[in-house]
Amino acid sequence: EHIAAPVPDLPPPLEPPTMLLAPPPVRVEGNDPNLITAKIELMLLKQRQVELREGLPFLYGWKWYSWARAFYESTNKFNLLCAANQASKSSTQIRKAINWATNEELWPSLWRHTPNQFWYLYPTSKQVSIEFETKWKKFLPTGKYKDELIIDGKPNLYAWKAHYKNKELFGIEFIVSGVWIYFKTYAQDAQSLQTGTCD
């Protein structure tokens, strides 16, 4: 079962996927100002839905399995995820990591302090590059949500930048929220991993 992600002011997450349906067409006959206004409002709503789906794909761009949505929304200290191959396990974890790095309203329920560093583990640095190109990029914010620090007069917590060292990706910085997601690998020296601290 797939569940659509909500758009602000539309039904909550686990209701039918109304967000992905286009608003019904409105025909304007004559010069009735109410009908013209209604048509303009529907066009603006549709534009906003498209902007959110494309700009914030981890929130609005993809449908959810009900179990994936439950994992994504969980604030338990331990979350274990087991599902079939190619069932969106890693995609769900990536979406959750991006949300936790950018959702300030959620932070007080998770930590007693402002988080600043998450670790995301992969077997090797080559796998980091592959996963970033094939998965992370399709969920990370795009367009103005990626690049602009202020949107509509408010800080844009979604703004991000990828950081590389020796041509290898080592982290994503969410510039306004201040959170970094560092990519660590099992192939790294164990001492290097022992000395780190993450939220």
HURAUR-V551644 format. One record per backbone hydrogen bond with DSSP energy under -0.5 kcal/mol. NH is the residue of the N-H (numbers start at 1). CO is the residue of the C=O. E is the energy in kcal/mol with one decimal. If there is no record, write none. Layout:
NH:CO:E  NH:CO:E
//
This chain:
3:64:-5.0  10:7:-1.7  15:12:-1.8  18:16:-2.7  20:17:-0.6  21:18:-1.4  29:27:-0.7  30:28:-0.5  32:29:-0.7  36:32:-2.1  37:33:-2.5  38:34:-2.4  39:35:-2.3  40:36:-2.2  41:37:-2.5  42:38:-2.2  43:39:-2.2  44:40:-2.4  45:41:-2.3  46:42:-2.4  47:43:-2.2  48:44:-2.3  49:45:-2.4  50:46:-2.2  51:47:-2.5  52:48:-2.4  53:49:-2.5  54:50:-2.5  55:51:-2.8  56:52:-2.4  58:139:-1.2  59:56:-1.5  60:56:-2.6  61:56:-0.5  61:57:-1.1  62:57:-0.6  64:3:-4.4  66:1:-0.9  69:65:-2.3  70:66:-1.9  71:67:-2.1  72:68:-2.8  73:69:-2.2  74:70:-0.9  74:71:-0.6  87:84:-1.0  92:88:-2.2  93:89:-2.0  94:90:-2.4  95:91:-2.5  96:92:-2.1  97:93:-2.4  98:94:-2.3  99:95:-2.3  100:96:-2.8  101:97:-1.7  102:98:-0.9  102:99:-0.9  103:99:-1.9  104:102:-1.1  106:103:-1.4  107:103:-0.8  108:104:-0.6  109:106:-1.2  110:106:-0.6  110:107:-1.9  111:107:-2.9  115:113:-0.5  118:180:-2.9  120:182:-2.7  122:184:-2.2  128:124:-1.5  129:125:-1.9  130:126:-2.1  131:127:-2.8  132:128:-2.5  133:129:-2.1  134:130:-2.5  135:131:-2.7  136:131:-2.1  137:132:-2.3  138:135:-0.8  139:135:-0.8  139:136:-1.4  140:136:-2.4  142:55:-1.9  145:142:-1.4  146:143:-1.0  147:143:-2.1  148:144:-2.3  151:154:-2.6  154:151:-1.9  156:149:-3.1  157:155:-1.0  159:156:-1.4  160:146:-1.4  161:173:-1.9  163:171:-2.9  165:168:-2.7  168:165:-1.7  170:163:-2.6  171:163:-1.4  172:181:-2.3  173:161:-2.9  174:172:-0.6  174:179:-3.0  175:159:-0.9  175:173:-1.0  178:174:-2.3  180:116:-1.6  181:172:-2.7  182:118:-3.2  182:180:-0.6  183:170:-2.1  184:120:-2.0  184:182:-0.6  186:122:-1.7  187:123:-1.3  188:185:-1.4  192:189:-0.8  193:189:-1.2  194:190:-2.1  195:191:-1.3  196:193:-1.1  199:117:-3.6
//
